[in-house]
Amino acid sequence: MKDLLSVFLMVLLLAMSTAAVAGKEGDAEGVVNKVKISAQKISVTHGPIEGLGMAAMTMDFNVYDPAMLEDVKAGQKIAFTVEAQGSNYVITDLEVVGEGDITMDDGADHSNHHNH
């Protein structure tokens, strides 16, 4: 019985540590400001990302796959999924959904630029 309990506790701890590494994620829409292919980053002005508790702002995101940047250009509106990986925010999925501006109607000042 003691061995069974030990195995159960090890499996439980492994499951908890795997969940902690996975990170939070959220979906958002935004407008591309700049594509930084050599840095494997994209600058986006985005609306709130509820899954991450993030307010609307302009920031640089890392991308999971540099090939994501090949068909994206400044001025395009994108829908994307971003995952928190430690102190970095990584776009794991990206789709161009049009041209134009994104409305940030939360009343906040969005002049701050954050780079991650």
C-alpha positions in Angstrom: 0.0 0.0 0.0 2.9 2.4 0.8 4.4 1.8 -2.6 1.1 2.5 -4.3 0.8 5.8 -2.4 4.3 6.8 -3.4 3.6 6.1 -7.1 0.4 8.1 -6.8 2.2 11.1 -5.2 4.9 11.0 -7.9 2.4 11.0 -10.7 0.4 13.8 -9.0 3.6 15.9 -8.7 4.6 15.3 -12.3 1.1 16.4 -13.5 1.3 19.5 -11.4 4.7 20.5 -12.7 3.7 19.9 -16.3 0.7 22.2 -15.9 2.8 24.9 -14.4 5.2 24.8 -17.3 2.4 24.9 -19.9 1.7 28.6 -19.1 -1.4 30.7 -19.7 -2.7 31.7 -23.1 -5.2 34.0 -24.6 -6.6 35.1 -27.9 -6.7 38.6 -29.3 -6.9 40.8 -32.4 -4.4 43.5 -33.3 -2.8 45.5 -36.0 0.8 44.8 -37.0 3.1 47.7 -36.6 6.4 46.1 -37.7 7.6 42.7 -38.6 11.1 42.0 -37.3 12.2 38.8 -39.2 15.8 38.7 -38.0 14.7 39.1 -34.3 11.8 36.6 -34.8 9.4 39.2 -33.3 6.4 41.1 -34.4 5.2 44.5 -33.0 1.4 44.5 -32.5 -1.1 47.1 -31.2 -3.7 44.7 -29.6 -6.9 44.8 -27.7 -7.2 43.2 -24.2 -6.1 39.6 -23.9 -8.4 38.3 -21.2 -6.8 34.9 -20.9 -3.6 36.6 -19.7 -5.2 39.5 -17.8 -3.4 41.9 -20.2 -4.8 45.3 -21.1 -4.8 46.7 -24.6 -1.3 48.0 -25.6 1.4 48.0 -28.2 4.2 45.5 -27.7 6.6 43.1 -29.3 5.9 39.4 -29.3 8.2 36.5 -30.0 6.8 34.0 -32.5 6.7 30.2 -32.0 7.7 29.6 -35.6 9.6 32.3 -37.6 7.7 31.1 -40.8 4.7 32.9 -39.3 6.3 36.2 -40.2 6.6 35.5 -43.9 3.1 36.4 -44.9 2.5 39.3 -42.5 3.1 42.9 -43.1 2.7 46.2 -41.3 -0.9 47.5 -41.3 -2.6 44.1 -41.4 -5.1 43.2 -38.8 -4.4 39.8 -37.2 -6.1 37.3 -34.9 -3.6 35.5 -32.8 -3.1 33.2 -29.8 -0.3 34.2 -27.3 1.1 32.1 -24.6 3.0 33.3 -21.5 6.3 31.5 -21.3 8.0 32.8 -18.2 8.5 36.5 -18.8 8.1 36.2 -22.5 4.9 36.3 -24.5 5.0 34.0 -27.6 2.5 34.0 -30.5 1.7 30.4 -31.1 -1.0 30.9 -33.8 -1.5 33.8 -36.2 -4.0 34.6 -39.0 -4.3 37.7 -41.1 -7.9 38.8 -41.0 -7.8 42.1 -42.9 -6.4 45.5 -43.1 -7.0 48.4 -40.7 -7.2 49.6 -37.2 -8.2 48.0 -34.0 -10.5 49.9 -31.6 -9.3 50.1 -28.0 -12.3 51.4 -26.2 -11.2 50.8 -22.7 -10.5 54.5 -22.1 -6.8 53.9 -21.2 -3.8 55.7 -22.5 -2.1 53.4 -25.0 1.0 55.5 -25.6 3.2 53.1 -23.6 5.2 50.7 -25.6 6.3 47.4 -23.9 8.9 45.1 -25.4 9.1 41.5 -24.4 
